[in-house]
Amino acid sequence: MVNKDAIRTALCIVCSVILFLSILSPTPPFHEKDAVEDLSPRPYFTIRNCALLFITINGIRLVIEFIYAVFYPLYVGKKRQSYFAQKKLCLVLDLDHTLLHSVNINDVSNDEQKYLNSRVSSVGSSLYKHDRMGKYIKLRPYTREFLKEASGMFILFIYTMASRQYAQEIGKLLDPNGVLFNNNINIVSREDSTIINKKNLDVMAGPYEKNTIIIDDTEHVWAEHGENLIRIDRYMYFSAVDGSYKLKKDGGEGCVDEDEALKSISEVLHCVHKMFFESFPVPQAYHELQEYAKTVDVRPILKESRNNSGKGAPNC
């Protein structure tokens, strides 16, 4: 796979070399004798023009960065205040092995494909065949009900280490009407991450450590936000056997998908949400809401709920 960062670096080096050579070059930009006879071969004017171009480009960049540095925190602050005004926290969700399990169609044996294709067409099935991505996708039991319930208490976000295209397509599958994830605006993929194989709330607009709960099956990717994490058991619907994916047929031993992890997590979220807003009533005045957003913190509530139950689920 081509490394996009390497391409960007290479282009920057090439452009820098070209700029450097243009500064050193005393060659006039015209070829007709009459056009160049009054021009000096010295590189002074080339240097001056390049310097002006350099100053202009970097000046524009600095202006843009200044505007971003001033107004982006204000924008994010307003969003966070609006979430609290709605009595909502932020919920960041992983995709693979948290809400679903997906495999490449080509990695599934022909016999299994026939069976899966018959299941895809069945009424009420949570199994999907995505031809454009070339994948079978199985939603974890209770996924749609979980998202609907959670959306009443939380602003929902997706953060996955998969590609942006994959994340966007799964977002459409989970939220065809664009309601849950704000028309896929609330989706973050590996291209948005600033650290390889790590997830960080800093790249998200709205969620931060004081207003966010994270649900993920992988703990180590959230090294900086462990206090916000509710780790969910890894969901596996397809099993890898001899280099291909297989599953047991209906009626076979262990084939029934009885995973109830999301039901348990839903109870956790209900309790934490209730405890948070009982502990921190939302003020009505705007200036009080500003201070409220800076001081409240969901992490002690989540920690207390775990201590009360001893198993990660709150005792409401």
Buried (B, 14 or more C-beta within 10 A) or exposed (E): EEEEEEEEEEEEEEEEEEEEEBBEEEEBEEEEEEEBEEEEEEBEEBBEEBEEEEEEEEEEEEEEEEEEEEEEEEEBEEBBBBBBBEEBBBBBBBBBBBBBBBBEBEBBBEEBBEBBEEBBEEEEEBBBBBEEBEBBBBBBBBBBEBBEBBBEBBBBBBBBBBEBEBBBBBBBBBBEEEEBBBEBEBBBBBEBBEEEEBBBBEEBBBBBBBBBBBBBBBEEBBEBBEBBBBBBEEBEBBEEEEEBBBBEEEEEEEEEBEBEBBEBBBEBBBBBBBBBBEEBEBBEEEEEBBEBBEEBBBBEBBEBBBEBBEEBBBEB
